[in-house]
Amino acid sequence: MFIRQLNYLIALDKHRHFGRAAESCHVSQPALSNGIRELERELGITIIKRNRTFEGITPEGERVILWVRQMLASLEGLRQEADLVRSVPQGHLSIGGIPTAIHAATLLSAEYREILPQLTLKVMSLSTPEILQRLKSQDLHLGMLYDRSLVGDDYDVMPLFSERYVLVASEQTSLPHELSWADVADLPLCLLSRDMQNRQMLEEIFKDVGAMPKVVLETNAIRALLVECRSGRAFSVMPLSVLSTHAEGGELRIHHITPGHTEDVCLIRLRRENQPVLSQAAWRIASNLDLEAMLNGALADPA
């Protein structure tokens, strides 16, 4: 079985005419017809209904074509990755992410290093204004932040995953598995500082339900929030995606908040007419990555 035979079959399925299919593949009609016959002999089935002309594709042939399309798509992905490795043998990539997206940013950077071993990376936890400013000054290559933060068309935007918010508490505390936002507001809370989009979003939610949160500690570091929750001194509201299995570690408990709330996180870069090769490579890798599935797979969500 040769790749050219697979391409012949896809061309014939598209054009439904031997002559036009052969022309699109830049071969003679006998060469295309013989290539497909050889594929049929190798597979032991009839793919094409033919007399003197093309008369259609058999049911078995339709299933073969589905497999062929998948095979050719996988082959194209392999070629693209090989091209990527050749075009970006080394380089340095800087990523700025809002605090709640840093775990996701490390997963993305690990994928970059897996594909481009010579690449060096810098991942920074920054506020949204800092990310946007550093992208414009070209101190950052990529940013990870809330989709709601973007205004205008200065950036290329790629959706990555959705944050789902939960209450995080010490396993020693006794709370219902599910609480309302008003219930959460009555608890001693540790939250990200007011300059963070995450905190501003939470303030909007509490305001909408007519509740005033009891905030006893503010910080710009997720780790500090987790330490405070483990101690039992306070509770926090944070995205489930922040809580890796290691972070929970049997010391933290998740409580769901109703009604549920999600926020979309995206990858952005400064929009340019001609993107640098490294930027193009990083963007392409991210577009092929199911980050939401990776984050969900690392969680011990009791739901």
Buried (B, 14 or more C-beta within 10 A) or exposed (E): EEEBBBBBBBBBBEBEBBEBBBBBBEBEBEBBBBBBBBBBEEEEEEBBEBEEEBEEBBEBBEEBBEEBBEEBEEEEEEEBBEEBBEEBEEBEBBBBBBBBBBBBBBBBBEBBBEBBEEBEBEBBBBBBEBBBBBBEEEEBBBBBBBBBBBEEEEBBBBEBBBBBBBBBBBEEEEBEEEBBBEBBBEBEBBBBBEEBBBBBBBBEBBEEEEBEBEBBBBBBEBEBBBEBBBEEEBBBBBBBBBBBEEBBEEBBBBBBBEEEBEBEBBBBBBEEEEBEEBBBBBBBBBEEBEBBEBBBEBBBEEE
